[in-house]
Amino acid sequence: MNSLYDIVEWFPRLLNKMLITPIICTSCMSCGENVRMGRGIRIYGIKNLKIGNDVSIGGQTTIMCTR
């Protein structure tokens, strides 16, 4: 049986994987396959970002892009 902490920790992970990461990937200029993003990332200039295949971006990361 899961504890309350496990349930509370599980929900943000699911939200990030199923909702936030796909939105970020579709907002980028291009996004490869097998991209993983941690929670709490901030991206400025997302339209100029290209992400390759097999990329992992850690949590609490700030990315700033220009032309």
N, C-alpha and C positions, 0 to 999 in steps of 0.2 A: 504494500500500500504506500502511495506517495505521501510525503508530508506536504503541508501547506506551502513551505518554501519551494519545493520542487515544482508545484503547480504555478506559483507566482513567477518563478524563473523561466518556466517553459513557455508561457504565453508571449513575452516579448521576443523570444527567439523565433517562434512561429510567425509572428507578425513581421519581423525583419525578413525572414526567408521567403514568405509567400506574398508580401505586399510591397515592402520598401525596396528591396533589391531589384525586382523586376521594373519598378517605376524608374529607379536610377539608371538601369541598363537601357531602357527605351529612351531616356532623356539624353544620353550621351551621343556624341557624334557617331561612334561605333563601339560595339561591345562584343567580345568574343564569347566562346563557350566555356563552361565550367568556371564562372566568376563567382567568388565568395566575398561578401562584405560584412564586416563586423558592425556591431551596433554603435550608433552615435557618430557616424562619419559626417563630415561637412565638406561639400564641394562647391566652390565658387567658379563660375564660368563653365558649367557642366556641358554646354553645347559644344565646347572646344575639346572635350576629353575623349581620347581613344583608349579603350581597354582591350588588351590582347586576350589570347586563350590561356586558360589555366592560371588565372591571377587571383590572389588573395589579398584583400585590403583589410588591415587590422582595425579593431574598434577604436573610437575616439581619434580618428585620423582626419587631418585637414588637408585638402588638396585645392590649390589655387591655379587656375588655367587662364592663359591669355591666348590671343591669336597667334 
